Amino acid sequence: MARAHGARAQMALAFETVYGTAPATGYRTVPFASTTLGSEQPLIASELLGQGRDPLAPIKDAVTADGDVVVPIDVENFGLWLKAAFGQPTTTGTTPKTHTFQSGNWTLPSMAIETAMPEVPRYAMYTGCVCDQLSWQMARSGLLTATARLVAQGENVAATTAAGTPTALALQRFGHFNGAITRNGTPLGNVISAEVTYSNGLDRIETIRSDGRIEGADPGMAALTGRVEVRFADTTLITQAIDGTPCELVFAWSLGANASFTFTAHAVYLPRPRIEIPGPQGIQATFDWQAAKASSPARMCTAVLVNTVATY
């Protein structure tokens, strides 16, 4: 008997034309590290009395389909997840191409994502997948990955694939070593670690349906938050926090002129942190920042991906 192994698992993705309807073609295989994307339907225990001490059979509740996908931040494939989080980019240039994603779009694309376990075989197609949150961390070392939190409409399981023959983009990963952070155009020094989380604030449309699925997932108020942990070497960030003025933070990775990813938070506000002295070691400060819509440009954040992909 064949047993499923994560090492043989596969994932294919395509953007939908109609929400909740999986396209027949246009799938791409996407690299991923792990996923919790799945569908579940809990049981509701019977509340009826007068039938003895043993309970009656439970009934089925509504279906919930959602989960996280951990993906590498790379030169080409990461553009698919940026499109899911921010919407269709503006693409310019010839070679390389510059794909610009902006916050504030009123509509977000939905995706059909198939996870495959060919040994069983089990091919689960999740339709109506909308990106609720995209987050990542920066550090001195380790693997650079992002987590996409998805809300799906439903799951269809089959013994054969419905994704046809997917195409693949090149995999060229960024590393933590290739990253840098700037504040108002100046390198931000003494940074130990950083976190970035962009949220679409999805609102599940939980209408009454015979299949128990949601009607859709509409974007609500967006939010961009994060954390910067620094060695306490100067009072620049403390002064900004006290004054209540915003700054521009840029998180960037580069593998050369034809391969780069830049994420800009245009108006970042810092809280006043507690400065503790835990012992003889170096003093650190943590800023749990929040971003807002800037006056110029009139948006909260911009992501720019430079590669050779013609279009997303």
Secondary structure as the mmCIF struct_conf table of DSSP 4:
data_model
#
loop_
_struct_conf.conf_type_id
_struct_conf.id
_struct_conf.beg_label_comp_id
_struct_conf.beg_label_asym_id
_struct_conf.beg_label_seq_id
_struct_conf.end_label_comp_id
_struct_conf.end_label_asym_id
_struct_conf.end_label_seq_id
HELX_RH_3T_P HELX_RH_3T_P1 GLY A 6 ARG A 8
STRN STRN1 GLN A 10 PHE A 15
BEND BEND1 THR A 17 VAL A 18
TURN_TY1_P TURN_TY1_P1 TYR A 19 GLY A 20
BEND BEND2 ALA A 24 THR A 25
STRN STRN2 ARG A 28 THR A 29
BEND BEND3 ALA A 33 ALA A 33
STRN STRN3 SER A 34 THR A 35
STRN STRN4 GLY A 38 GLU A 40
STRN STRN5 LEU A 43 ILE A 44
BEND BEND4 GLY A 50 GLN A 51
BEND BEND5 ARG A 53 ASP A 54
HELX_LH_PP_P HELX_LH_PP_P1 PRO A 55 PRO A 58
STRN STRN6 ILE A 59 LYS A 60
STRN STRN7 THR A 64 PRO A 72
STRN STRN8 ASP A 74 ASP A 74
BEND BEND6 VAL A 75 GLU A 76
TURN_TY1_P TURN_TY1_P2 ASN A 77 ASN A 77
HELX_RH_AL_P HELX_RH_AL_P1 PHE A 78 PHE A 86
BEND BEND7 GLN A 88 GLN A 88
HELX_LH_PP_P HELX_LH_PP_P2 PRO A 89 PRO A 89
STRN STRN9 THR A 90 THR A 92
BEND BEND8 THR A 94 PRO A 96
STRN STRN10 LYS A 97 GLN A 102
BEND BEND9 SER A 103 SER A 103
BEND BEND10 TRP A 106 TRP A 106
STRN STRN11 MET A 111 MET A 117
TURN_TY1_P TURN_TY1_P3 PRO A 118 PRO A 121
STRN STRN12 ARG A 122 MET A 138
BEND BEND11 ARG A 140 GLY A 142
STRN STRN13 THR A 145 ALA A 152
BEND BEND12 GLN A 153 GLN A 153
STRN STRN14 GLY A 154 ALA A 158
BEND BEND13 ALA A 159 THR A 160
BEND BEND14 ALA A 162 ALA A 163
BEND BEND15 THR A 165 THR A 165
STRN STRN15 THR A 167 ALA A 168
STRN STRN16 ARG A 173 ARG A 173
HELX_RH_3T_P HELX_RH_3T_P2 HIS A 176 ASN A 178
STRN STRN17 GLY A 179 ARG A 183
TURN_TY1_P TURN_TY1_P4 ASN A 184 GLY A 185
STRN STRN18 THR A 186 PRO A 187
BEND BEND16 ASN A 190 ASN A 190
STRN STRN19 VAL A 191 SER A 199
STRN STRN20 ASP A 203 ILE A 205
TURN_TY1_P TURN_TY1_P5 SER A 210 ASP A 211
BEND BEND17 GLU A 215 GLU A 215
STRN STRN21 GLY A 216 ASP A 218
BEND BEND18 MET A 221 MET A 221
STRN STRN22 ALA A 223 ARG A 231
BEND BEND19 THR A 235 THR A 235
HELX_RH_AL_P HELX_RH_AL_P2 THR A 236 ASP A 243
TURN_TY1_P TURN_TY1_P6 GLY A 244 GLY A 244
STRN STRN23 CYS A 247 SER A 254
BEND BEND20 LEU A 255 GLY A 256
TURN_TY1_P TURN_TY1_P7 ALA A 257 ASN A 258
STRN STRN24 SER A 260 TYR A 269
BEND BEND21 GLY A 279 GLN A 281
STRN STRN25 GLN A 284 ALA A 291
BEND BEND22 SER A 295 MET A 300
STRN STRN26 CYS A 301 ASN A 307
BEND BEND23 THR A 308 THR A 308
#
